Amino acid sequence: MDRQTEIRLIKDVLALKAKGETQYHASTQTHSTERYVSDVWFKQELDNIFLGRPMAIGVASEVPNVGDYIALDWIKGMSLLMVRDQHNHIRVFANACRHRNARLVEHGKGGCKKKFSCPYHAWTYSTEGELVGAPDFERGFSDLDKKALGLIEFNSRVVQGIVFVHLDLDQQLPETLLADEMKSGFDFLDIEKQRVYKRRSYVLKANWKILTEGGIEAYHFNVAHRNTLAPFFLGNLSTWETWGGMDMRMILPKKTMLEASSLPEDKWDMRKMANIIYTLSPSLLFLAQPDNISLIRMVPLSPGETRIEEVLLVDAPKNGSNAWSEEELKRHETNHNLVYKILSEDWLLGEAIQANMESGVVKEVHFGRFESALTWFHTEYEKALGLDNRMIARAV
């Protein structure tokens, strides 16, 4: 986000506020709850969205140093191993030994290693994925080619600090993975220089789309977040933009943005005046606050279950130190817990919504005109599934 865009976006919010409006869609939209509970829909999602197209799985700063790694639980029981190899390149492997398919690293575990040794029979791999050791290999596996038994590697690439992968081994990543405005946005957030403070992982009993929806509309702020977000934000007012596909940027203005009208433009600061959301749907959502960025990773496990992984990204320690000061640690810990508290308000509602949908009593959901990002999201979702929007949604 360049300075000109930052100023424009603040002016857009101020203009809408002056009119008492928000960003509208042309009409209300209605959908069947089948897309949230059906095994058939879920299989289509896995095949066409999560496996059939490039996927953002994390940020390079999760493995900042040579030998750093993290194991990520992914769809269909798949486990991914993201590693920074000895040449400082990030690689994404299947977290599965080529001998008997044992996992090399437990889910969610990370650290730094020069080699990965299987906990079952000690087959050992380099950070480049090569099989470099296996007990008694020559005697027990003499008819196998050791060089052909390296870890399965997925095509991956880092763009603006975001790690992209294609989980179809037969597919290459396209030349363009991010629109220029998205690239500029991640530069604005300085994603490549962020450090991981802490992470947490848990499973929710809700469809991944319900959880995504809660992150890209402000209509619920004054009710669901009455004691947390509502006192600081402008209620049902937000703006958003997209540049194709399921990626978007949303601005959630704070009440302090209204002060911009009486300040010179060189004093306008989006990071202080709003929360900024960048979505790389369906897998990642970035919530940028003044002094931290929450990376929220969503991994669908079934129609009614989703694994959430929160990663709090913060600036490096001040004054070139290797460790955060006590003051910095206190602030980061406060933010880490506050984000979870606010997200939990959405998550509890999401689980209740899922339970109601599975009961089958209410068979439709409706998106209002001021929930325009939800209408956009489902339109792009349907395109990704190859569905005819006219047959599965109706405008009111």
C-alpha positions in Angstrom: 0.0 0.0 0.0 1.7 3.2 -1.1 1.1 6.5 0.6 -1.4 7.7 -2.1 -3.5 4.5 -1.6 -3.4 5.0 2.2 -4.7 8.5 1.9 -7.4 7.5 -0.6 -8.7 4.7 1.6 -9.0 7.0 4.6 -10.9 9.5 2.5 -13.2 6.8 1.3 -14.1 5.9 4.9 -14.6 9.5 5.9 -16.9 10.1 2.9 -19.0 7.0 3.7 -19.2 8.1 7.4 -20.4 11.6 6.4 -23.2 10.0 4.4 -24.1 7.5 7.2 -23.4 4.6 4.8 -21.0 1.7 4.2 -19.9 -0.3 1.1 -23.0 -1.9 -0.3 -23.8 -4.7 -2.7 -26.6 -4.2 -5.2 -28.9 -6.8 -3.5 -29.3 -9.2 -0.7 -28.2 -12.8 -1.4 -29.6 -16.1 -0.1 -27.8 -19.5 0.0 -28.7 -23.0 1.1 -27.0 -24.2 4.2 -26.0 -27.3 2.2 -22.7 -25.7 1.3 -21.8 -25.7 5.0 -22.8 -29.2 6.0 -22.8 -31.5 2.9 -20.0 -34.1 2.4 -20.6 -33.7 -1.4 -19.9 -29.9 -1.2 -16.9 -30.5 1.0 -15.3 -33.0 -1.4 -15.8 -30.5 -4.2 -14.0 -27.8 -2.1 -11.1 -30.1 -1.4 -10.6 -31.2 -5.0 -11.2 -27.8 -6.7 -10.0 -25.2 -4.2 -7.6 -26.7 -1.7 -5.9 -29.2 -4.0 -6.7 -27.8 -7.5 -5.1 -24.4 -7.1 -2.1 -22.6 -5.6 -2.4 -22.2 -1.8 -0.8 -19.8 0.7 0.2 -21.9 3.7 2.3 -19.5 5.8 5.0 -16.9 6.0 8.7 -17.2 5.5 9.4 -15.7 8.9 8.0 -18.8 10.5 11.3 -20.5 9.5 13.6 -17.5 9.5 17.0 -19.2 9.8 18.8 -22.0 7.9 17.6 -25.4 9.3 14.4 -23.9 10.8 11.3 -26.0 10.2 7.6 -26.3 11.2 5.1 -29.2 10.6 1.7 -28.1 9.5 -1.4 -30.2 9.7 -3.3 -29.9 6.3 -6.3 -31.3 4.5 -7.1 -35.0 4.0 -4.8 -35.9 6.8 -1.9 -34.5 4.9 1.0 -33.2 6.9 3.4 -30.6 5.5 7.0 -29.9 6.5 8.1 -26.3 5.7 11.9 -26.0 5.9 14.6 -23.4 5.2 17.4 -25.5 3.6 21.1 -25.1 3.8 21.0 -22.7 0.8 18.5 -20.4 2.6 15.7 -21.6 0.3 12.3 -22.5 1.7 11.0 -25.9 0.7 7.7 -27.7 1.4 7.8 -31.4 1.8 5.3 -34.1 2.6 6.0 -34.8 6.3 6.2 -38.5 5.6 9.1 -40.9 5.6 9.5 -42.8 2.3 10.0 -46.1 4.1 6.7 -46.7 5.9 5.0 -43.3 5.9 5.7 -42.3 9.5 5.7 -38.6 10.3 9.1 -37.1 10.7 7.9 -34.2 12.9 4.8 -34.0 15.1 2.1 -31.6 14.1 2.8 -28.1 15.1 6.3 -28.8 16.2 9.1 -26.5 15.0 12.7 -25.9 15.6 16.1 -26.0 13.9 17.8 -29.1 12.5 20.4 -30.1 9.9 18.7 -33.4 9.4 15.4 -35.1 10.0 15.4 -38.6 11.4 12.3 -40.8 11.2 11.2 -41.9 14.8 10.3 -45.3 13.5 13.4 -46.7 11.8 15.7 -43.7 11.7 15.7 -43.1 7.9 17.3 -39.7 7.8 16.9 -36.8 5.4 18.8 -33.5 4.7 17.0 -30.1 4.7 17.0 -30.5 0.9 14.9 -33.6 1.3 17.6 -36.1 0.3 17.8 -39.5 2.0 21.2 -39.4 3.6 21.0 -42.3 5.9 19.1 -45.5 6.6 20.2 -48.3 9.0 21.4 -51.4 7.1 20.0 -50.0 3.8 22.4 -51.8 1.5 21.5 -55.2 3.1 17.8 -54.7 3.5 16.9 -52.6 0.4 19.6 -53.4 -2.1 17.1 -53.5 -5.0 16.0 -49.9 -4.3 17.6 -46.7 -5.5 18.5 -44.6 -2.5 18.7 -41.4 -4.6 15.1 -41.9 -5.6 13.8 -42.1 -2.0 14.0 -38.4 -1.0 11.1 -36.7 0.6 8.2 -35.8 -1.6 8.5 -32.1 -2.4 5.7 -29.8 -3.5 6.2 -26.9 -5.9 6.5 -23.8 -3.8 7.6 -20.2 -4.0 7.9 -17.2 -1.6 6.3 -14.0 -2.8 6.5 -10.9 -0.5 7.2 -13.1 2.4 4.2 -15.4 1.8 4.8 -19.1 1.1 2.7 -20.5 -1.7 2.5 -24.2 -2.6 0.6 -26.4 -5.1 -0.5 -29.6 -3.5 -1.0 -31.3 -6.9 2.4 -32.7 -7.6 1.7 -32.5 -11.4 1.0 -28.8 -11.3 3.5 -25.9 -11.5 2.9 -22.6 -9.7 1.7 -19.8 -12.1 3.9 -16.8 -12.8 1.6 -14.4 -10.9 0.5 -15.4 -7.4 -0.3 -12.0 -6.0 -1.8 -8.9 -7.5 0.4 -5.9 -7.4 -1.9 -4.2 -4.8 -1.6 -7.3 -2.6 2.2 -7.2 -2.9 2.2 -3.6 -2.0 0.0 -4.3 1.0 2.3 -6.9 2.4 5.3 -4.6 1.8 3.3 -1.9 3.7 3.0 -4.4 6.6 6.7 -5.3 6.3 5.7 -9.0 6.5 9.2 -10.2 5.5 10.8 -8.6 8.6 8.2 -9.8 11.1 9.1 -12.2 13.9 7.0 -15.0 15.3 6.1 -14.2 19.0 3.8 -17.2 19.8 1.4 -19.5 18.1 -1.6 -21.6 19.2 -3.6 -24.3 17.5 -7.1 -25.8 18.2 -10.0 -27.4 16.4 -13.4 -25.8 16.1 -16.7 -27.5 15.3 -17.6 -25.2 12.5 -17.3 -25.0 8.7 -14.3 -23.0 7.5 -16.5 -20.6 5.5 -18.5 -19.7 8.6 -15.3 -18.8 10.3 -14.0 -16.8 7.3 -17.3 -14.9 7.1 -16.9 -13.6 10.6 -13.6 -12.0 9.7 -14.8 -10.0 6.7 -17.9 -8.1 7.9 -18.4 -5.5 10.6 -22.2 -5.8 10.9 -21.8 -7.9 14.1 -19.2 -5.7 15.9 -21.7 -3.7 18.0 -23.4 -6.9 19.2 -21.0 -9.8 19.2 -18.0 -7.7 20.3 -19.9 -5.1 22.4 -17.3 -5.1 25.2 -14.1 -5.7 23.1 -14.1 -4.1 19.7 -17.3 -2.0 19.6 -16.0 0.8 21.9 -13.2 1.5 19.5 -14.6 0.9 16.0 -17.1 2.6 13.8 -19.7 -0.2 13.9 -21.1 -1.4 10.7 -18.7 0.5 8.5 -16.0 -1.1 6.4 -14.5 -0.9 2.9 -12.9 -3.6 0.8 -11.2 -4.2 -2.5 -10.2 -7.2 -4.5 -8.1 -7.7 -7.7 -9.4 -11.1 -8.8 -9.8 -14.5 -7.2 -10.4 -15.0 -3.5 -7.8 -12.5 -2.2 -9.0 -9.1 -0.8 -8.1 -6.2 1.5 -10.6 -4.8 4.0 -10.4 -1.7 6.1 -12.1 -1.7 9.5 -11.9 1.9 10.7 -11.6 2.9 14.3 -13.3 5.9 15.8 -9.9 7.7 15.8 -10.1 7.8 12.0 -12.7 10.6 12.4 -9.9 12.8 13.7 -8.3 12.7 10.3 -10.7 15.4 9.2 -9.0 17.9 11.4 -5.4 16.8 10.8 -3.1 17.5 7.9 -2.8 14.5 5.6 0.9 13.9 6.6 -0.4 13.0 10.0 -2.8 10.3 8.7 -1.7 6.8 9.7 -3.8 3.8 8.6 -2.1 1.4 11.1 -3.2 3.6 14.0 -6.6 4.5 12.6 -7.9 1.1 11.4 -7.4 -2.6 11.5 -6.4 -3.9 8.1 -7.4 -7.4 6.9 -5.7 -9.2 4.0 -7.2 -12.6 3.0 -5.5 -15.2 0.9 -8.6 -17.4 0.9 -9.3 -20.0 1.7 -6.3 -20.7 3.9 -4.8 -17.5 5.4 -6.2 -14.3 6.9 -3.9 -11.5 8.2 -5.3 -9.1 10.8 -3.0 -6.0 11.0 -3.2 -4.0 14.2 -0.9 -1.0 15.1 1.9 -3.0 16.6 1.3 -6.6 15.5 -0.1 -8.9 12.8 -2.2 -12.0 13.5 -1.8 -14.7 10.9 -4.9 -17.0 11.1 -4.5 -20.3 9.2 -7.6 -22.3 8.5 -7.5 -25.9 7.6 -10.8 -27.7 7.0 -10.9 -31.2 8.5 -14.5 -32.0 7.6 -17.7 -30.1 6.7 -18.1 -29.3 10.4 -14.6 -29.1 11.7 -11.7 -26.7 11.1 -8.3 -26.4 12.6 -7.3 -22.9 13.5 -3.7 -21.9 13.9 -2.9 -18.4 15.2 0.5 -16.9 14.8 1.3 -13.5 16.3 3.8 -11.6 14.1 5.6 -8.7 15.7 8.6 -6.4 15.0 12.1 -7.5 15.8 13.4 -6.4 19.2 14.3 -2.7 19.3 17.9 -1.4 19.2 19.1 -4.5 17.3 18.9 -6.8 20.3 18.4 -10.5 20.0 15.7 -10.6 22.6 12.6 -8.6 23.3 12.7 -6.4 26.4 10.4 -7.0 29.3 8.2 -4.2 28.2 7.9 -5.6 24.7 7.2 -9.1 26.0 4.5 -7.8 28.2 2.9 -6.0 25.3 3.2 -9.0 22.9 1.7 -11.3 25.5 -1.2 -9.0 26.1 -1.9 -8.8 22.4 -1.6 -12.5 21.9 -4.3 -13.2 24.6 -6.5 -10.3 23.5 -6.6 -11.6 19.9 -7.7 -15.0 21.2 -10.3 -13.5 23.4 -11.9 -11.5 20.5 -11.6 -14.4 18.1 -13.3 -16.7 20.6 -16.3 -14.4 20.6 -16.7 -15.2 16.9 -15.7 -18.9 17.2 -18.4 -19.6 19.8 -21.0 -18.1 17.5 -19.6 -20.1 14.6 -19.9 -23.4 16.4 -23.5 -22.6 17.4 -24.3 -21.6 13.8 -22.8 -24.9 12.6 -24.9 -26.9 15.0 -28.1 -25.2 13.9 -27.2 -25.7 10.3 -26.6 -29.4 10.9 -30.0 -29.7 12.6 -31.6 -28.9 9.2 -34.4 -26.7 10.7 -33.4 -23.4 9.0 -32.2 -24.2 5.5 -31.0 -20.8 4.3 -28.7 -18.0 5.1 -29.0 -14.4 3.9 -26.3 -11.8 3.3 -27.4 -8.2 3.6 -26.4 -5.4 1.2 -23.9 -4.1 3.8 -22.4 -7.6 4.1 -21.1 -7.1 0.6 -17.8 -8.8 1.2 -19.7 -12.0 2.0 -21.5 -11.9 -1.3 -18.2 -11.3 -3.1 -16.6 -14.2 -1.2 -19.3 -16.7 -2.1 -19.3 -15.5 -5.7 -15.6 -16.2 -6.0 -16.0 -19.5 -4.1 -18.6 -20.7 -6.6 -16.4 -19.7 -9.5 -13.6 -21.8 -8.0 -15.9 -24.7 -7.7 -17.0 -24.2 -11.3 -20.6 -23.7 -10.3 -23.3 -21.6 -12.0 -24.1 -18.8 -9.6 -27.6 -18.4 -11.0 -28.6 -21.9 -10.0 -27.4 -21.9 -6.4 -28.0 -18.3 -5.1 -30.8 -15.9 -5.6 -30.8 -12.1 -5.2 -33.6 -10.5 -3.3 
